[in-house]
């Protein structure tokens, strides 16, 4: 879709309805900006579907389309080329040696693979064997 600018005339007689109209339009897809005049004109800019917005606003108040325009993107001025600086020498990557045993209290231990919670230091592991129970 191309960006569009739609000017809508709303018959708003209460501040409450004006706020509802503002919220309704802001929830529509593709809306970039909304402006509300004191005369009741709402200007909506963005990649919008104008009939959908008008249908939603007509549920709140009387709405008429004043104008719909295609917004052209601003023309970009060509930038002046700057002389390129010499690239600096590449930085050497930093080598990090990991310790053999990490000091992480939640390291994987196969004895606790069936436990949901990690055991505390004072807890004991109960091993179910056919003839022996250790507590």
C-alpha positions as CSV (number, residue, x, y, z in Angstrom):
1,X,0.0,0.0,0.0
2,X,1.0,3.6,-0.5
3,X,1.0,6.1,2.3
4,X,-2.2,8.2,2.2
5,X,-3.5,11.3,3.9
6,X,-7.2,11.3,4.6
7,X,-9.2,14.3,6.0
8,X,-12.5,13.3,7.6
9,X,-15.3,15.5,8.9
10,X,-16.7,14.2,12.2
11,X,-19.8,15.6,13.9
12,X,-18.5,15.4,17.5
13,X,-20.6,17.0,20.2
14,X,-18.9,15.5,23.3
15,X,-15.4,15.1,24.4
16,X,-16.1,11.5,25.3
17,X,-17.0,10.7,21.7
18,X,-14.0,12.6,20.4
19,X,-11.7,10.4,22.6
20,X,-13.4,7.2,21.5
21,X,-13.0,8.2,17.8
22,X,-9.3,9.0,18.5
23,X,-8.8,5.5,20.1
24,X,-10.7,3.7,17.4
25,X,-8.6,5.2,14.6
26,X,-5.4,4.7,16.5
27,X,-6.1,0.9,16.7
28,X,-6.5,0.6,12.9
29,X,-3.7,-1.0,11.0
30,X,-1.1,1.2,9.3
31,X,-1.9,4.5,11.0
32,X,1.2,6.7,11.4
33,X,-0.3,9.9,12.8
34,X,-3.7,11.4,13.7
35,X,-4.6,15.1,14.1
36,X,-7.9,16.5,15.3
37,X,-9.1,20.0,14.6
38,X,-11.4,22.1,16.8
39,X,-13.8,22.2,13.9
40,X,-14.2,18.4,13.9
41,X,-11.8,17.6,11.1
42,X,-9.6,14.5,11.7
43,X,-6.5,14.0,9.6
44,X,-5.2,10.5,9.4
45,X,-1.8,9.7,7.7
46,X,-0.3,6.3,7.0
47,X,-0.7,3.1,5.0
48,X,-4.4,3.0,5.8
49,X,-7.6,1.7,4.3
50,X,-9.9,4.7,4.4
51,X,-13.3,2.9,3.9
52,X,-12.5,0.7,6.9
53,X,-11.7,3.6,9.1
54,X,-14.9,5.5,8.0
55,X,-17.0,2.4,8.7
56,X,-15.6,2.1,12.2
57,X,-16.1,5.8,12.9
58,X,-19.7,5.8,11.6
59,X,-20.6,3.5,14.6
60,X,-19.7,6.4,16.9
61,X,-20.7,9.6,15.0
62,X,-21.6,11.0,11.6
63,X,-18.5,10.8,9.4
64,X,-17.8,12.2,5.9
65,X,-14.7,12.0,3.7
66,X,-13.4,15.5,2.9
67,X,-10.3,14.5,0.9
68,X,-7.9,11.6,0.3
69,X,-4.4,12.2,-1.1
70,X,-1.4,10.0,-1.8
71,X,1.6,11.2,0.3
72,X,4.8,11.3,-1.6
73,X,8.0,10.5,0.4
74,X,10.3,13.5,0.8
75,X,13.0,13.7,-1.8
76,X,16.4,12.8,-0.5
77,X,19.3,15.1,-1.3
78,X,22.5,13.4,-2.5
79,X,25.1,13.3,0.2
80,X,28.5,14.6,-0.4
81,X,31.1,11.9,-0.4
82,X,33.7,12.2,2.3
83,X,37.2,11.0,1.8
84,X,37.7,7.5,3.2
85,X,40.0,7.2,6.2
86,X,42.5,4.4,6.3
87,X,41.1,1.4,8.2
88,X,42.8,0.7,11.6
89,X,44.6,-2.5,12.2
90,X,42.2,-5.3,13.1
91,X,42.0,-5.9,16.8
92,X,43.1,-9.3,18.0
93,X,40.4,-11.5,19.4
94,X,40.5,-12.0,23.1
95,X,41.0,-15.6,24.1
96,X,39.2,-16.6,27.2
97,X,40.1,-19.8,29.0
98,X,37.3,-21.5,30.8
99,X,38.1,-23.2,34.0
100,X,37.7,-27.0,34.2
101,X,35.0,-26.8,36.9
102,X,32.7,-23.8,36.7
103,X,31.4,-22.4,40.0
104,X,27.7,-22.7,39.0
105,X,25.5,-24.2,41.7
106,X,23.1,-25.5,39.0
107,X,25.5,-27.7,37.1
108,X,24.0,-30.8,35.6
109,X,24.4,-33.8,37.9
110,X,22.9,-37.1,36.7
111,X,21.9,-38.1,40.2
112,X,19.4,-35.3,40.3
113,X,18.0,-35.9,36.8
114,X,14.6,-37.0,38.1
115,X,14.2,-34.1,40.6
116,X,12.2,-31.1,39.7
117,X,14.0,-28.8,42.1
118,X,17.7,-28.5,42.7
119,X,18.5,-30.0,46.1
120,X,20.0,-27.9,48.9
121,X,23.3,-28.6,50.4
122,X,21.7,-30.2,53.5
123,X,19.4,-32.5,51.6
124,X,20.0,-36.1,50.9
125,X,19.4,-38.2,47.8
126,X,17.1,-41.3,48.2
127,X,18.0,-44.1,45.9
128,X,15.4,-46.7,45.3
129,X,17.0,-50.1,45.1
130,X,15.2,-53.5,45.5
131,X,16.5,-54.3,49.0
132,X,18.1,-51.1,50.3
133,X,16.8,-47.6,51.1
134,X,19.3,-44.9,52.1
135,X,17.9,-42.0,54.0
